[in-house]
Amino acid sequence: MRFSNYMNDWLYGAEGYYASYRPIGKSGDFYTAVSTSKFFGGTIAKHIIKRLDEGFLRPDSLICEIGAHHGYLLADIIEFLHTLRPQLLQTLRFGIVERFENLRTAQKSYFDESFGNAVTLEHYSNLSELHEETTFFIANEIFDAFPCELFYKGKIGRVLNHEILFDLEDSKITALAEKYKQDRGEIALGYESFASAMSESSKRFEFMSFDYGELEARSDFSIRVYQEHQTFPLFDEVLNRFEAFGKTDITYDVNFTHVKEAFETQGIMCAQYATQLVALVEMGILDLLAILKEHAGDEIYAQELEKVKILITPSLMGERFKMIRFVKE
């Protein structure tokens, strides 16, 4: 099979990595910004309030997470909305786009435990089920989970018994590789159809996403496997792909120019591209910490400050992760 089908089965097949609940954080295979600090979601909540005050979002807008895993990010956003502007919980709607039934069940259970009857969680299996007036979409680390083709000097990879062979030709993939000046590396599939589906789902929206990558494609392979906080390049001789298949996370660096052009083709404006450090500071994460310092004890403040430092320190998550934000008027 083509590598893209192999990766899709690895992540989303019946026995795929994301087909069942996987812990994230200390007990899982990797950390994310969400598992690091609630102030990540809190800062996004502060931005949502700003967009409401500016009139871009309506009080009855849908706040929708895509690829929510357990639902922690959306729950953190709701928690901070309640703290900063509690009346919004009476008018805003909250939803998650999730294809897997077992994950929808886990998310609903978590929201019931967290909010009881105060919040009603809406579920959608895909974007085509949405027909909204105004929506705020949020996602964390989804573009690096889109299946990709592996390209090497004019050939694309296929997989036979977990071995990768470069002997197929595809003119469309070759054209994309030439466009992004790659003689080898990953060519993501699905960005265009995703942007199209999002455009059709809402008359007006803002979409914010955080991911690991750069504005240009890498000139080499970045695809790798995460297992118990260890990283293994996919072509590493010590990696047993047969044993890793479906049991570990597989990911690659995002080419944000490809993402940007996929949305712009749909007439959707890229409003901002920035490092996670710049994005979170501009959206007010330090202001939220100041509020915490004023109302909580020094010990709690010190604990949360250390977590936020991981999000914004350049050598940790601050520079390595990027935020991209799109707006459809």
Residue pairs with C-beta under 8 A, 6 or more apart in sequence:
1 158
1 159
2 149
2 156
2 157
2 158
2 159
2 168
3 148
3 149
3 150
3 156
3 157
3 158
3 159
3 164
4 147
4 148
4 149
4 189
5 147
6 159
7 147
7 148
7 250
8 147
9 16
9 246
10 16
10 17
10 245
10 246
10 250
11 17
11 18
11 145
11 147
11 249
11 250
12 18
12 19
12 99
13 19
13 246
15 246
16 246
17 246
17 247
17 248
17 249
17 250
18 100
18 103
18 145
19 100
19 102
20 100
20 102
21 70
21 102
21 103
21 106
22 28
22 29
22 69
22 249
24 30
24 31
24 32
24 34
24 35
24 69
24 70
25 31
25 32
25 35
28 35
29 226
29 227
29 228
29 229
29 248
29 249
30 226
30 229
30 249
31 229
32 140
32 141
33 40
33 140
33 210
33 276
33 311
33 317
33 321
34 40
34 41
34 69
34 72
34 73
34 76
34 140
35 72
36 307
36 310
36 311
36 317
37 304
37 307
37 308
37 310
37 311
38 76
38 79
38 80
39 285
39 288
39 289
39 304
39 307
39 308
39 311
40 73
40 76
40 280
40 311
41 72
41 73
41 74
41 75
41 76
41 77
41 79
41 80
42 76
42 77
42 79
42 80
42 285
42 288
43 280
43 283
43 284
43 285
43 288
44 73
44 77
44 138
44 208
44 283
45 76
45 77
45 78
45 79
45 80
45 81
45 84
46 80
46 84
46 283
46 284
46 287
46 288
47 208
47 283
47 284
48 57
48 63
48 77
48 81
48 136
49 81
49 84
49 85
49 88
50 283
51 57
51 136
51 206
52 58
52 59
52 61
52 88
56 134
56 204
56 206
56 327
57 134
57 136
57 206
58 133
58 134
59 88
59 91
59 92
60 91
60 92
60 93
60 133
61 92
61 93
61 132
61 133
61 134
61 135
61 136
62 92
62 93
62 94
62 95
62 122
62 130
62 132
62 134
62 135
62 136
62 202
63 74
63 77
63 78
63 92
63 93
63 94
63 95
63 135
63 136
63 138
64 94
64 95
64 96
64 97
64 124
64 130
64 135
64 136
64 137
64 138
65 71
65 73
65 74
65 95
65 96
65 97
65 137
65 138
65 139
66 96
66 97
66 127
66 137
66 138
66 139
66 142
67 97
67 98
67 139
67 140
67 141
67 142
67 145
68 74
68 96
68 97
68 98
68 103
68 107
69 103
70 103
70 106
70 107
70 110
71 96
71 106
71 107
71 110
71 111
71 121
72 110
73 138
73 140
74 94
74 96
74 138
75 110
75 111
75 114
75 115
77 138
78 89
78 94
78 115
78 119
79 114
80 288
81 88
81 89
81 92
82 88
82 89
89 118
89 119
93 120
93 122
94 119
94 120
94 121
94 122
95 121
95 122
95 123
95 124
95 130
96 104
96 107
96 121
96 122
96 123
96 124
97 124
97 125
97 126
97 127
97 130
98 104
98 107
98 123
98 124
98 125
99 125
99 126
104 123
107 121
107 123
108 121
108 123
111 119
111 121
124 130
126 197
127 194
127 197
127 198
127 200
127 201
128 197
128 200
128 201
130 201
130 202
131 201
132 201
132 202
132 203
132 205
133 202
133 203
133 204
134 202
134 203
134 204
134 205
135 201
135 202
135 204
135 205
135 206
136 205
136 206
136 207
136 208
137 198
137 205
137 206
137 207
137 208
138 207
138 208
138 209
139 207
139 208
139 209
139 210
140 209
140 210
140 211
141 210
141 211
141 212
141 251
142 209
142 211
143 188
143 191
143 209
143 211
143 213
143 254
143 259
144 211
144 212
144 213
144 251
144 252
144 253
144 254
145 251
146 188
146 189
146 190
146 191
146 194
147 188
147 189
147 190
148 186
148 187
148 188
148 189
148 223
148 252
149 156
149 157
149 170
149 173
149 186
149 187
149 189
150 156
150 157
150 164
150 166
150 185
150 186
150 187
150 221
150 223
151 157
151 173
151 174
151 177
151 182
151 183
151 184
151 185
151 186
151 187
152 166
152 183
152 184
153 166
153 183
153 184
154 169
154 174
155 166
155 167
155 168
155 169
156 166
156 168
156 169
156 170
156 173
156 187
157 164
157 165
157 166
157 168
158 164
158 165
158 167
158 168
159 165
161 242
162 241
162 242
162 245
163 241
164 234
164 235
173 187
176 187
176 258
177 183
177 185
177 187
180 187
180 216
180 217
180 255
180 257
180 258
181 216
181 217
181 219
182 217
182 218
182 219
183 219
184 219
184 220
184 221
185 217
185 218
185 219
185 220
185 221
185 222
186 221
186 222
186 223
186 252
186 253
186 255
188 252
188 254
188 255
188 258
191 258
191 259
191 262
192 262
192 265
194 262
195 262
195 263
195 265
195 266
195 268
196 266
198 205
198 207
198 263
198 266
198 268
199 266
199 267
199 268
199 328
202 328
203 328
204 328
204 329
205 327
205 328
206 271
206 325
206 326
206 327
206 328
207 263
207 268
207 325
207 326
207 327
208 323
208 324
208 325
208 326
209 323
209 324
209 325
210 276
210 279
210 321
210 322
210 323
211 254
211 256
211 321
211 322
211 324
212 251
212 253
212 254
212 320
212 321
212 322
213 253
213 254
213 255
213 256
213 322
214 253
214 254
214 255
214 256
214 322
215 256
215 257
215 273
215 322
216 255
216 257
217 255
217 257
217 258
218 253
218 255
221 233
221 234
221 235
221 252
222 252
222 253
223 233
223 234
223 250
223 251
223 252
224 231
224 232
224 233
224 234
224 250
224 251
224 252
225 231
225 232
225 233
225 234
225 239
225 244
225 248
225 249
225 250
226 248
226 249
226 250
226 251
227 244
227 247
227 248
227 249
232 238
232 239
232 244
233 239
234 241
234 250
244 250
254 322
256 273
256 322
256 324
259 324
260 270
260 273
260 324
263 270
263 326
264 270
267 328
268 326
268 327
268 328
269 326
269 327
269 328
269 329
270 324
270 325
270 326
271 325
271 326
271 327
272 279
272 323
272 324
272 325
273 322
273 323
273 324
273 325
274 282
274 322
274 323
275 314
275 318
275 319
275 321
275 322
275 323
276 311
276 312
276 317
276 318
276 319
276 320
276 321
276 322
276 323
277 311
277 312
277 313
277 314
277 318
277 319
278 323
279 323
280 311
280 312
280 323
281 312
285 308
285 311
285 312
289 301
289 304
289 305
289 308
292 300
292 301
292 304
293 301
309 316
310 316
310 317
311 317
311 318
312 318
